[in-house]
Amino acid sequence: RYRITGNIQVKPFVTLRGDWQDPDTGNAYGTIILADVPSSEEDLPALFTLGGSGGVYGLTVYYPGQSESAVKPYPYTFYVPGEAGGLGYYMLPSITNCTVINGYKGITTPAGTAVHEMLTVENLKGTFLYAAANVYNQADVGTWKTIRISNDYWANAGAGLRPAYRPTLDAYTRANATGLILGDLEWGQFADIQISDVNIGVRIVEGRRIQFAGSFYDLTVTNANVGFQVDAVDPRWG
């Protein structure tokens, strides 16, 4: 267990690696990050800022200050700054084999017009009170595979972490949470995605450079008020 009280910068060409247990097979978890950071309405600083050609692998993140009965906002857990981070931050960051037990905001990418390329998110599982991802400005193909967004992960928390009371948690996320918020991602590939217990499953929003240009395969949304909502689309690729 590692208590973190501020932002961790994972430099380019570096991977921060933990010992991960798939939460769908047990809840001992392996490496646990206790995110003891201040509550804030701000998006940044994130818990982890990721350089290119590296990233995070095998982490389970838990926010000890969070409560389903008095939800607090927190900055993003993972931030991909892309070219805004400087040399080495633009291309090929990855988030692999990670669990977020009781996150507020999960993954975000550059604001404004700063661009990133070829983000990989694979085996990301967790409960998110605002959104698992809110991402924009991807210049070329990103890959998202085996994503599980469900209140099960917090309601069934183990390893001494406090589980949420499921009815209260479900009521909150069904009114307030979105699974994935996706903006201008060029040719992003989304496969084996399961989302439940949210207000909106997937929301395609207005892009900052272009409009969303990605594809989905094997997407399942359950226990949501809206499964798939499209606010903006480019008629050239629909």
C-alpha positions in Angstrom: 0.0 0.0 0.0 1.3 3.4 -1.0 -0.2 6.6 0.3 0.0 9.4 -2.2 -0.7 13.0 -1.2 0.0 14.8 -4.5 0.7 14.4 -8.2 3.0 11.7 -9.5 4.8 12.5 -12.8 5.5 9.4 -14.8 8.3 10.6 -17.1 8.5 9.6 -20.8 9.8 6.1 -21.5 9.1 5.1 -17.9 6.4 2.6 -16.7 5.2 2.7 -13.1 4.4 -0.9 -12.5 2.5 -2.6 -9.7 1.3 -6.1 -8.9 -2.3 -6.3 -10.1 -5.0 -8.7 -9.3 -8.0 -8.6 -11.6 -10.9 -7.4 -9.4 -13.2 -9.8 -11.3 -11.3 -12.8 -9.9 -10.7 -11.6 -6.3 -10.3 -8.5 -4.2 -6.9 -8.7 -2.5 -5.8 -6.3 -5.3 -2.0 -6.5 -5.0 -0.5 -3.0 -5.2 -2.9 -0.5 -3.7 -2.5 3.3 -4.2 -4.3 5.2 -1.4 -5.0 8.6 -3.1 -5.1 10.8 0.0 -5.3 14.0 -2.0 -7.5 17.1 -1.4 -11.0 17.2 -2.8 -11.2 19.8 -5.6 -13.6 20.8 -8.5 -10.5 21.3 -10.7 -9.5 18.8 -13.3 -5.8 19.0 -12.6 -3.3 18.2 -11.1 -4.2 14.5 -11.7 -3.0 11.8 -9.5 -0.8 10.4 -12.3 0.5 12.5 -15.3 1.8 10.1 -18.0 4.7 10.6 -20.4 4.9 8.9 -23.8 6.2 5.4 -24.5 5.4 4.3 -21.0 2.6 4.8 -18.4 1.1 2.9 -15.6 0.6 -0.9 -15.2 -1.0 -3.0 -12.5 -2.3 -0.4 -10.0 -5.4 -0.4 -7.9 -6.4 3.1 -6.8 -8.7 3.9 -3.8 -9.7 7.4 -2.5 -10.0 7.1 1.3 -11.8 10.4 1.6 -14.6 9.5 -0.7 -18.1 8.6 0.4 -21.2 7.5 -1.5 -23.4 9.4 0.9 -21.5 12.7 0.6 -19.7 12.6 -2.7 -16.7 14.8 -3.1 -15.1 16.0 -6.4 -11.5 15.0 -7.2 -9.2 15.8 -10.1 -8.6 13.1 -12.7 -6.8 9.9 -11.7 -4.9 9.7 -15.0 -3.8 12.6 -17.2 -2.3 12.3 -20.7 -0.9 15.8 -21.5 0.3 14.9 -25.0 2.5 17.5 -26.7 1.5 20.0 -24.0 3.8 18.1 -21.7 6.8 18.7 -23.8 9.3 16.4 -25.6 8.5 12.8 -25.2 4.9 13.2 -24.0 3.1 13.2 -27.4 2.9 9.5 -28.4 2.2 6.0 -27.0 1.2 6.4 -23.4 -0.6 3.5 -21.8 -2.9 2.6 -18.9 -2.9 -1.2 -18.5 -4.3 -3.6 -15.9 -5.6 -0.9 -13.5 -8.5 -0.7 -11.1 -10.1 2.4 -9.7 -12.2 1.4 -6.7 -14.0 4.7 -6.1 -12.8 7.2 -8.6 -14.5 10.5 -9.4 -12.9 11.5 -12.7 -10.9 8.7 -14.4 -8.9 9.6 -17.6 -8.4 12.9 -19.4 -6.3 14.2 -22.2 -5.2 17.7 -23.3 -7.5 20.7 -23.1 -7.3 23.4 -25.8 -5.7 22.2 -29.0 -2.7 20.2 -27.7 -2.6 16.8 -29.3 -1.7 13.3 -28.3 -1.4 10.1 -30.3 -1.9 6.3 -29.9 -3.1 6.1 -26.3 -3.7 2.5 -25.1 -6.2 1.8 -22.4 -6.6 -1.9 -21.7 -8.1 -3.8 -18.7 -9.3 -0.7 -16.9 -12.0 -1.6 -14.3 -13.7 0.5 -11.7 -16.4 2.7 -10.2 -16.5 6.3 -11.3 -18.8 9.0 -9.8 -18.4 11.5 -12.6 -16.9 9.7 -15.7 -14.4 7.0 -16.4 -13.0 9.1 -19.2 -13.3 12.5 -20.8 -10.9 12.6 -23.7 -10.1 14.8 -26.7 -7.4 15.8 -29.2 -6.2 12.4 -30.3 -4.3 12.8 -33.6 -4.3 9.1 -34.6 -5.4 5.6 -33.6 -5.9 4.9 -29.9 -7.0 1.5 -28.6 -9.4 0.9 -25.7 -10.0 -2.7 -24.9 -11.6 -4.6 -22.1 -13.1 -1.7 -20.1 -15.4 -2.4 -17.2 -17.3 0.4 -15.5 -19.6 -0.8 -12.7 -20.6 0.0 -9.2 -19.7 -3.6 -8.3 -16.0 -2.7 -7.8 -16.7 -0.2 -4.9 -19.7 -2.1 -3.5 -17.6 -5.3 -3.3 -14.4 -3.7 -2.1 -12.0 -5.9 -0.1 -8.5 -5.8 1.4 -9.7 -3.6 4.2 -11.1 -0.9 1.9 -14.5 0.4 2.8 -17.2 -0.9 0.5 -20.0 1.5 -0.6 -23.6 1.0 0.4 -25.0 -0.2 -3.0 -28.4 1.5 -3.1 -27.0 4.9 -2.2 -24.2 4.5 -4.7 -26.5 3.3 -7.5 -28.9 6.2 -6.9 -26.0 8.7 -7.2 -24.4 7.3 -10.3 -27.7 6.7 -12.1 -28.4 10.4 -11.7 -24.9 11.9 -12.2 -22.3 9.6 -13.9 -21.3 9.0 -17.5 -19.3 6.1 -18.6 -17.2 7.5 -21.5 -17.2 11.1 -22.8 -15.4 11.1 -26.2 -14.5 14.2 -28.3 -12.3 14.5 -31.3 -10.5 11.1 -31.4 -9.2 10.2 -34.8 -9.9 6.5 -35.7 -10.1 5.3 -32.1 -10.9 1.6 -31.6 -13.2 0.6 -28.7 -13.7 -3.1 -28.1 -15.1 -5.2 -25.3 -16.6 -2.4 -23.4 -19.1 -3.0 -20.6 -20.7 0.0 -18.7 -23.5 -0.1 -16.1 -25.1 1.9 -13.3 -24.7 5.3 -15.0 -26.9 8.1 -16.3 -25.3 8.0 -19.8 -23.3 5.1 -21.0 -21.3 6.7 -23.9 -21.6 10.3 -24.9 -20.0 11.6 -28.1 -19.4 15.4 -27.6 -18.3 18.3 -29.8 -14.7 18.1 -30.7 -12.0 20.8 -30.5 -10.3 20.2 -33.9 -12.5 17.6 -35.7 -15.5 15.4 -34.7 -15.3 11.9 -33.3 -14.1 9.4 -35.8 -13.9 6.1 -34.1 -15.5 2.6 -34.0 -17.1 0.3 -31.4 -17.1 -3.4 -31.3 -18.8 -5.4 -28.5 -20.2 -2.5 -26.5 -22.7 -3.3 -23.7 -24.5 -0.7 -21.6 -26.9 -1.8 -18.9 -28.8 0.0 -16.0 -28.4 3.4 -17.7 -31.0 6.1 -18.5 -29.3 6.7 -21.9 -27.2 4.1 -23.5 -25.5 6.1 -26.3 -25.8 9.8 -26.9 -24.3 11.7 -29.8 -24.2 15.5 -29.5 -22.1 16.1 -32.7 -20.9 14.0 -35.6 -19.0 14.6 -38.9 -21.2 13.6 -41.8 -18.2 12.4 -43.8 -17.7 9.4 -41.5 -20.8 9.2 -39.3 
